[in-house]
Amino acid sequence: MAATVLLLLLTAAMSWAPAARGEMFTALVHMEGLLELEKELLSGLNEYIAAEKWRLQVLEAFSSRVQKATEAAGDDLSAHLFDPVNAFQLVNRYTNGWMKLHDTIYQDNSGELMSNISMQQYRFPTSDDYSGAITALWRLQDTYKLEPSTIASGKLGSTTSVPMSADDCYLIGREAYNNDQWARTRSWMLEALRKFDEEGAGSDLDLGEVYDHLAFAEFKLGNMKRATMYTRDLLQNDPTHKRALSNLAYFEKVQTDTPEQFVDAEPEDARQGDSEFEKYEALCREAKPIPSEDHHKLICFYYTNKNNPRLILRPAKVEVAFPNPKVYILRDIISEPEMARLKELAEPKLDRATVREKDGTLVFANYRISKRGWLSPEDDPLGYVQRVDQRIEDVTGLTMETAEELQVVNYGIGGHYAPHYDFATHGEDA
């Protein structure tokens, strides 16, 4: 059938085993172990806090005893000590109180917790994972045209996550700052300020740092007025800030010498436009819904591919997802036990997906965030891979002898693969 795209949706949500540290952000399957680890670390932290509370309670109780005794002694110390009970209690406080206070103060309850943290550090995310997680948020922000406030609220689609703090927003803005993404720096720093107002006195955000980053971002965007405003806000927070004082003097000189530069530039997108990529993002957002007059073409039907014997007993469930060009979705093409088996076989094989350069070398790319494993019938003595291959051949009518091996992919945080031509010919640029 002309201009027909056949999609085989072989994905399902299912737990995978944890993996060793490294590039966790490229596959969600390799992040699941972090949640279990964090529960274990939290338990140890709570035990440490309880021990510290008990230690402080001992110190507070002793402090209260001493306070009462000194108040009871008053100004007439001789009269107070004439009472043998008072004299005994004074000696007792030194012998069994002050002498033992040293041990209580220097008691270290952190040993077990710190030992566990040290032993488990090899499982912790790396700086690449941290950057990858933030980049994923930016990708969602760009693709679905989300404001930082929407992401920070923790309400994305049908899921609800823990809302971000002002400090979380600041750190995302700082990552943008470190990557010279000035419009993105501005939007996340402004969200950090908004969150700071929400949190009030409970926030630990350094306002001076926020204003410092905001001022420089506005300056790089050509917004001299706002750069000056945020610099003055910074100086209100820290009147001795040397860089802010120097910057303010410069901004004021620009305003005096070249007032035409002292303007606010038009807001810009956080990234350069790419018509092909923008179409891809619009498709993700369903920016142009299928016209209502075509809705009658969106049908579902059973398919036997010219009465293929195996499909007569179990016909394929087909849904027309798009009328022109025709895009089909094959529903329930793989059973739950088959998916479980494929994941079981693929998990040890998962490696970060690569792309091929023009010279033929395989490299990692930030526009392909996933891990993948390849499966052939020889990998599975139970025959599940062969069964799936046969079903694909039955439905498509195409031979699997010249096809790639079955590819199992697990996407990472905000995982995606940018639009690309999925072919390569030896000796030619792909």
TAQUIZI-V854127 format. One record per residue. N is the residue number from 1. SS is DSSP state (hx for helix, st for strand, lp for the rest). PHI is phi in whole degrees, -180 to 180 (999 if undefined). BURIAL is # if it has 16 or more other ideal C-beta (glycine too) atoms within 10 Angstrom, else .. Layout:
n=<N & N>
ss=<SS & SS>
phi=<PHI & PHI>
burial=<BURIAL & BURIAL>
This chain:
n=<1 & 2 & 3 & 4 & 5 & 6 & 7 & 8 & 9 & 10 & 11 & 12 & 13 & 14 & 15 & 16 & 17 & 18 & 19 & 20 & 21 & 22 & 23 & 24 & 25 & 26 & 27 & 28 & 29 & 30 & 31 & 32 & 33 & 34 & 35 & 36 & 37 & 38 & 39 & 40 & 41 & 42 & 43 & 44 & 45 & 46 & 47 & 48 & 49 & 50 & 51 & 52 & 53 & 54 & 55 & 56 & 57 & 58 & 59 & 60 & 61 & 62 & 63 & 64 & 65 & 66 & 67 & 68 & 69 & 70 & 71 & 72 & 73 & 74 & 75 & 76 & 77 & 78 & 79 & 80 & 81 & 82 & 83 & 84 & 85 & 86 & 87 & 88 & 89 & 90 & 91 & 92 & 93 & 94 & 95 & 96 & 97 & 98 & 99 & 100 & 101 & 102 & 103 & 104 & 105 & 106 & 107 & 108 & 109 & 110 & 111 & 112 & 113 & 114 & 115 & 116 & 117 & 118 & 119 & 120 & 121 & 122 & 123 & 124 & 125 & 126 & 127 & 128 & 129 & 130 & 131 & 132 & 133 & 134 & 135 & 136 & 137 & 138 & 139 & 140 & 141 & 142 & 143 & 144 & 145 & 146 & 147 & 148 & 149 & 150 & 151 & 152 & 153 & 154 & 155 & 156 & 157 & 158 & 159 & 160 & 161 & 162 & 163 & 164 & 165 & 166 & 167 & 168 & 169 & 170 & 171 & 172 & 173 & 174 & 175 & 176 & 177 & 178 & 179 & 180 & 181 & 182 & 183 & 184 & 185 & 186 & 187 & 188 & 189 & 190 & 191 & 192 & 193 & 194 & 195 & 196 & 197 & 198 & 199 & 200 & 201 & 202 & 203 & 204 & 205 & 206 & 207 & 208 & 209 & 210 & 211 & 212 & 213 & 214 & 215 & 216 & 217 & 218 & 219 & 220 & 221 & 222 & 223 & 224 & 225 & 226 & 227 & 228 & 229 & 230 & 231 & 232 & 233 & 234 & 235 & 236 & 237 & 238 & 239 & 240 & 241 & 242 & 243 & 244 & 245 & 246 & 247 & 248 & 249 & 250 & 251 & 252 & 253 & 254 & 255 & 256 & 257 & 258 & 259 & 260 & 261 & 262 & 263 & 264 & 265 & 266 & 267 & 268 & 269 & 270 & 271 & 272 & 273 & 274 & 275 & 276 & 277 & 278 & 279 & 280 & 281 & 282 & 283 & 284 & 285 & 286 & 287 & 288 & 289 & 290 & 291 & 292 & 293 & 294 & 295 & 296 & 297 & 298 & 299 & 300 & 301 & 302 & 303 & 304 & 305 & 306 & 307 & 308 & 309 & 310 & 311 & 312 & 313 & 314 & 315 & 316 & 317 & 318 & 319 & 320 & 321 & 322 & 323 & 324 & 325 & 326 & 327 & 328 & 329 & 330 & 331 & 332 & 333 & 334 & 335 & 336 & 337 & 338 & 339 & 340 & 341 & 342 & 343 & 344 & 345 & 346 & 347 & 348 & 349 & 350 & 351 & 352 & 353 & 354 & 355 & 356 & 357 & 358 & 359 & 360 & 361 & 362 & 363 & 364 & 365 & 366 & 367 & 368 & 369 & 370 & 371 & 372 & 373 & 374 & 375 & 376 & 377 & 378 & 379 & 380 & 381 & 382 & 383 & 384 & 385 & 386 & 387 & 388 & 389 & 390 & 391 & 392 & 393 & 394 & 395 & 396 & 397 & 398 & 399 & 400 & 401 & 402 & 403 & 404 & 405 & 406 & 407 & 408 & 409 & 410 & 411 & 412 & 413 & 414 & 415 & 416 & 417 & 418 & 419 & 420 & 421 & 422 & 423 & 424 & 425 & 426 & 427 & 428 & 429 & 430>
ss=<lp & lp & lp & st & st & st & st & lp & lp & lp & lp & lp & lp & lp & lp & lp & lp & lp & lp & lp & lp & lp & lp & hx & hx & hx & lp & hx & hx & hx & lp & hx & hx & hx & hx & hx & hx & hx & hx & hx & hx & hx & hx & hx & hx & hx & hx & hx & hx & hx & hx & hx & hx & hx & hx & hx & hx & hx & hx & hx & hx & hx & hx & hx & hx & hx & hx & hx & hx & hx & hx & hx & hx & lp & lp & lp & hx & hx & hx & hx & hx & hx & lp & hx & hx & hx & hx & hx & hx & hx & hx & hx & hx & hx & hx & hx & hx & hx & hx & hx & hx & hx & hx & hx & hx & lp & lp & lp & lp & lp & hx & hx & hx & hx & hx & hx & hx & hx & hx & hx & hx & hx & hx & lp & lp & lp & hx & hx & hx & hx & hx & hx & hx & hx & hx & hx & hx & hx & hx & hx & hx & hx & hx & lp & lp & lp & lp & hx & hx & hx & hx & hx & lp & lp & st & st & lp & lp & st & st & lp & lp & lp & lp & lp & hx & hx & hx & hx & hx & hx & hx & hx & hx & hx & hx & hx & hx & lp & lp & lp & hx & hx & hx & hx & hx & hx & hx & hx & hx & hx & hx & hx & hx & hx & hx & hx & hx & hx & hx & hx & hx & lp & lp & lp & lp & hx & hx & hx & hx & hx & hx & hx & hx & hx & hx & hx & hx & hx & hx & lp & lp & lp & hx & hx & hx & hx & hx & hx & hx & hx & hx & hx & hx & hx & hx & hx & lp & lp & lp & lp & hx & hx & hx & hx & hx & hx & hx & hx & hx & hx & hx & hx & hx & hx & hx & hx & lp & hx & hx & hx & lp & lp & lp & lp & lp & lp & lp & lp & lp & lp & lp & lp & lp & hx & hx & hx & hx & hx & hx & hx & hx & hx & hx & hx & lp & lp & lp & lp & lp & lp & hx & hx & hx & hx & hx & hx & lp & lp & st & st & st & st & lp & lp & lp & lp & lp & hx & hx & hx & hx & hx & lp & lp & st & st & st & st & st & st & st & lp & lp & lp & st & st & st & st & st & st & lp & lp & lp & lp & hx & hx & hx & hx & hx & hx & hx & hx & hx & hx & hx & hx & lp & lp & lp & st & st & lp & lp & st & st & lp & lp & lp & lp & lp & st & st & lp & lp & lp & lp & st & lp & st & st & st & st & st & st & lp & hx & hx & hx & lp & lp & lp & lp & hx & hx & hx & hx & hx & hx & hx & hx & hx & hx & hx & hx & hx & lp & lp & lp & lp & lp & lp & lp & lp & lp & st & st & st & st & st & st & lp & lp & lp & lp & lp & st & lp & lp & lp & lp & lp & lp & lp & lp & lp & lp & lp & lp & lp>
phi=<999 & -66 & 50 & -111 & -111 & -106 & -107 & -106 & -91 & -112 & -99 & -159 & -82 & -158 & -73 & -122 & -76 & -69 & -124 & -71 & -64 & 126 & 54 & -64 & -67 & -84 & -156 & -63 & -59 & -89 & -107 & -61 & -64 & -65 & -66 & -65 & -63 & -66 & -62 & -65 & -66 & -63 & -59 & -65 & -65 & -64 & -64 & -65 & -62 & -62 & -65 & -68 & -63 & -62 & -62 & -69 & -63 & -61 & -66 & -65 & -64 & -67 & -60 & -64 & -60 & -66 & -60 & -64 & -66 & -68 & -68 & -68 & -67 & 63 & -92 & -93 & -68 & -63 & -62 & -64 & -79 & -63 & -77 & -62 & -67 & -64 & -62 & -62 & -64 & -64 & -63 & -64 & -65 & -74 & -70 & -110 & -115 & -61 & -65 & -95 & -64 & -56 & -65 & -68 & -66 & -92 & -64 & -106 & -98 & -92 & -55 & -65 & -63 & -66 & -64 & -66 & -61 & -63 & -69 & -96 & -61 & -64 & -94 & -71 & -61 & -96 & -64 & -66 & -63 & -62 & -64 & -64 & -66 & -69 & -59 & -63 & -64 & -63 & -64 & -65 & -61 & -72 & -63 & -103 & 52 & -97 & -80 & -53 & -64 & -68 & -66 & -66 & -72 & 82 & -115 & -118 & 64 & -88 & -99 & -129 & -114 & -70 & -58 & -77 & -92 & -61 & -68 & -59 & -65 & -62 & -65 & -67 & -64 & -68 & -63 & -64 & -60 & -68 & -106 & 59 & -101 & -74 & -64 & -70 & -58 & -61 & -65 & -78 & -69 & -65 & -67 & -63 & -65 & -63 & -65 & -62 & -64 & -67 & -77 & 64 & -65 & -79 & -83 & -106 & -71 & -88 & -61 & -59 & -64 & -64 & -63 & -62 & -68 & -62 & -61 & -70 & -62 & -64 & -62 & -67 & -85 & 88 & -96 & -64 & -61 & -70 & -59 & -66 & -61 & -71 & -67 & -67 & -62 & -63 & -70 & -64 & -78 & -145 & -62 & -102 & -64 & -64 & -65 & -65 & -63 & -67 & -65 & -63 & -61 & -66 & -61 & -67 & -67 & -62 & -62 & -80 & -80 & -133 & -60 & -66 & -83 & -85 & -134 & -104 & -75 & -66 & -62 & -120 & -69 & -71 & -147 & -73 & -71 & -147 & -58 & -66 & -68 & -65 & -66 & -61 & -66 & -63 & -66 & -62 & -82 & 54 & -63 & -121 & -59 & -62 & -56 & -61 & -69 & -100 & -62 & -68 & -84 & -87 & -116 & -123 & -157 & -91 & -132 & -114 & 49 & 62 & 60 & -58 & -53 & -71 & -88 & -66 & -77 & -138 & -67 & -75 & -92 & -115 & -121 & -83 & -90 & -150 & -80 & -153 & -68 & -71 & -121 & -110 & -115 & -94 & -87 & 53 & -70 & -127 & -81 & -59 & -61 & -67 & -63 & -62 & -68 & -62 & -68 & -61 & -72 & -82 & -54 & -67 & -95 & -65 & -134 & -60 & -67 & -120 & -126 & -98 & -75 & -63 & -85 & 95 & -75 & -98 & -136 & -78 & -143 & -75 & -99 & -134 & -111 & -170 & -124 & -142 & -138 & -109 & -127 & -118 & -56 & -68 & -76 & -129 & -65 & -83 & 86 & -67 & -64 & -61 & -64 & -67 & -57 & -64 & -67 & -63 & -63 & -62 & -73 & -85 & 78 & -107 & -74 & -92 & -66 & -107 & -88 & -64 & -65 & -65 & -103 & -108 & -121 & -122 & -86 & -90 & -64 & 60 & -62 & -166 & -133 & -63 & -54 & -160 & -90 & -92 & -154 & -155 & -118 & -58 & 87 & -125 & -71 & -90>
burial=<. & . & . & . & . & . & . & . & . & # & . & . & . & . & . & # & . & # & # & . & # & . & # & # & # & # & # & # & # & # & # & # & # & # & . & . & . & . & . & . & . & . & . & # & . & . & . & # & . & . & # & . & . & . & . & . & . & . & . & . & . & # & . & . & . & . & . & . & . & . & . & . & . & . & . & . & . & . & . & # & . & . & . & . & . & # & . & . & . & # & . & . & # & . & . & . & # & . & . & . & # & . & . & . & . & . & . & . & . & . & . & . & # & . & . & # & . & . & . & . & . & . & . & . & # & . & . & . & # & . & . & # & # & # & # & # & # & # & # & # & # & # & # & . & . & . & . & # & . & . & # & # & . & . & . & . & . & . & . & . & . & . & . & # & # & # & # & # & # & # & # & # & # & # & # & # & # & . & . & . & # & # & # & # & # & # & # & # & # & # & # & # & # & . & # & # & . & . & . & . & . & . & # & . & # & . & # & # & # & # & # & # & # & # & # & # & # & # & # & # & # & . & # & # & . & # & # & # & # & # & # & . & # & # & # & . & # & # & . & . & # & . & . & # & . & . & # & # & . & . & # & . & . & # & . & . & . & . & . & . & . & # & . & . & . & . & . & . & . & # & . & . & . & . & . & . & # & . & . & . & # & . & . & . & . & . & . & . & . & . & . & . & . & . & . & . & . & . & . & . & . & . & . & # & . & . & . & # & . & . & # & . & . & . & # & # & . & # & . & . & . & # & . & . & . & . & . & # & # & # & . & . & # & # & . & . & . & # & # & . & # & # & # & . & # & # & # & . & . & # & . & # & # & . & . & . & . & . & . & . & . & . & . & . & # & . & . & # & # & # & # & # & # & . & # & . & # & . & # & # & . & . & . & # & # & # & . & # & # & . & # & # & # & # & # & . & . & . & . & # & . & . & . & . & . & # & . & # & # & # & # & # & # & # & # & # & . & . & . & . & . & . & . & . & . & . & . & . & . & .>
